[in-house]
Amino acid sequence: MSQNTDQSTGKESTLRFDLGTFEAFNFRTQSAVDRILTADEVVNWDHDTGGEAEFWPSGEQAGVALLFSQQSAVTATELLALDALLQQLGDDSSVNYLRIHHALSNSGEDLSALTAAQVEDQLIHIFEGTSFIDLRKEAAFELFELYYPEEYRIWEKSLCDGLLFDTDRFLDSPSWSVEEIELAESKALIVAAQ
């Protein structure tokens, strides 16, 4: 946990989570900042004394990189909003980053307007592992059992070898929205009912 001073109000703000490191470009010097900055340094950057600058994730914190991958720059306000949202959700787990990503990509909301209730109220299923093939199989079987319990029991008890369950066909049906995401060295599957 680190203390930061909000430049606009002069009050201290607290980043509770490690939001990774950032690269920067300084418009005053018309060059890249010659070092990697921490999230604390981005939040505390004084554009008057240090020069107008823009920041983007260096990629070392996969969750932060995922959330800001569609943007050209990240602001201190967005980092503070993300930190506050993670605090409301209880932790900075990969599942919370994935849930926030899904909420932002589906609602079109600004990160500062997104609430913990909106993130938690999503009807999504998240599967994490090392192989998309294995994750798709796991997701298909789990969702088949969850949403179609009667049919699943019949299929499971069937003695007919020819009665196959096509996991790809099941997940690719119009009933589901499936997003495959790579987070550093792990993979994730977000499945939402349509």
N, C-alpha and C positions, 0 to 999 in steps of 0.2 A: 504494500500500500504506500502510495507516495502523495505528498502534499503538493498542490499546484496553485498558483495564484491566477485567478481569472482576470485577464488584463482589462476587460471592460468594466468590471465592478471593483477590482482591487481585493476581492474576497478570495480566500483559499478554497480550492476545490480538491477533491480527492479521487484519484484513480485507484480503484480497488483491485483491478485485474491487469494482468500483463497483456497489453494489446500489441505487443511486438515492436518492431523497429520500422523506420520510414526513411525513404530517400526524399530529397528535396531539390527544388530549383529556386534560386534567388534571382528575382527580376532586377534588383538594384545592380548586382554585379553581372547579370546576364550569364550566369554559370550555375552548374550544379553545386550544391553544398558539398564540401569536400569530406564529409563524414556521414555515417549512418546515425540518424536521430532516434531517440526513444520516443514512445508515445507521450511521456511527460514533457519532453522538449518541444514536441509539436504543440501540445496544449499550452505551453508557456511561451511560445515564440512571440516575440514582440515585433510586429511588422514595421513599427516606426523606427526602432533602433537597429534591428537586424536586417531590415529590408523586406519588401513584399515578397512572399514566397508561397509556393504550393508544395504539397506533400502527397506521397502515395506509399502504400505498404511495400516493404522490401520483400515480402513473401514468406518470411520465417514463421509468422503466426498464421497458419493456414485458414483459420476461421475468419480473421480480419481480412485477409487477402480475398477470400470468397465474397464477403459482404461488399467490398469496394471494387471488385473486379470490373464492373461495368462503368465506373467513374474515372475521370481523368485525374481527379485530385480529392483529397480528404481534408476536412476542416477540423479544427479543434472542437467546435460545437458538436460535430458528428461523433468524435471520439468520446466526448463527455456523455452524449446521449446513449451511445453504445454501452459504456461502462455502467451507467445508471440502469439501463434495461437489463443487463446481465445481473446486476445486483438484485433487481426485483425478481428475476427468474431463479435466483439462488446460487448460480455458479457460472463459470465460463467453459462448460463442457462442450465438446464437439456437437452434441445433440442440440444444445441451445443455439449455437451458431447456425446449424442446419435449419432449425425451426424459424429463426429470425430471417435467414435467407429466403425461405419459402414464403414467409409472410410479406416480405418486401417485394419479391418478384411477382406475387399474385395480387397484391393489393395496390401496388403502385404508390404506397405511402412513403413519406419521407421518414428517415430513421428517427428523427426527433419527435414525430407524431405517433410512432408505433408504441403501443402499450403492452405490458406483460399479459394482460387479459386477451388481447388480440392474438398474441403468439401462442398462448396456452389453449385457446379455443379452436384452433385449427384441427380439422379432422384429417390428420396425416399419420403415416406410419414410417418410421425411420429404421433402416437396417444398415449396420456398419460391419465391415470386414475387409478382406484383402483381394477379393475377386468379384467382379460384377456378375459372373456366371453363377457363382455360389449364392450371392446375395439375391439374385432374381429367383432362384429355386426356393430359397428360404422364404422370401416374401410371398411367392405364389402359394406355397403350401400353407403358410401361416394365415394368409388372408382368405384362402379357400375354406379353411377350417373355421375361421372367425365369422365370415359373412354368409357362408353356406353350410352350416353344421350338419344338416340332414343329408345333403348330397355328399359331404365329406365322409360321414360315417358309412354311407352305402359304398362309396368308392374304396374306402379303407378295408371294408370287410369282403369286398369282391374277391372271388377266387379265380376270376377270369384274367389270364395273363395278358390278353389283348386290350384290356381296359386301361388305357394310358391317360395320364393327366399331363397335358401340354402346358408347361409353366409359361413359356413365352407367349403362347396364344392367349392364355388367361390374363397376363399382365398387359398385353398389347391391345386388349379389348377396349371399347369406348367407356367401360365402367371405371377405368383407372387413368390417372395421370402419373407418369413415372419419370423421375429425373435422376440421372446418374451423375454423381459428383465425386471428384478426386480431391481429397484433403491430405496434403503432404504424401505420406506413404500409405494411407488408408483410403478406402473407398466407401461411399455411402449411397444408399438408394432411398429416395423420398417418394412414397406412394400415397396419393390422395384419391379418395373416392370422388367420382364425378357426379 
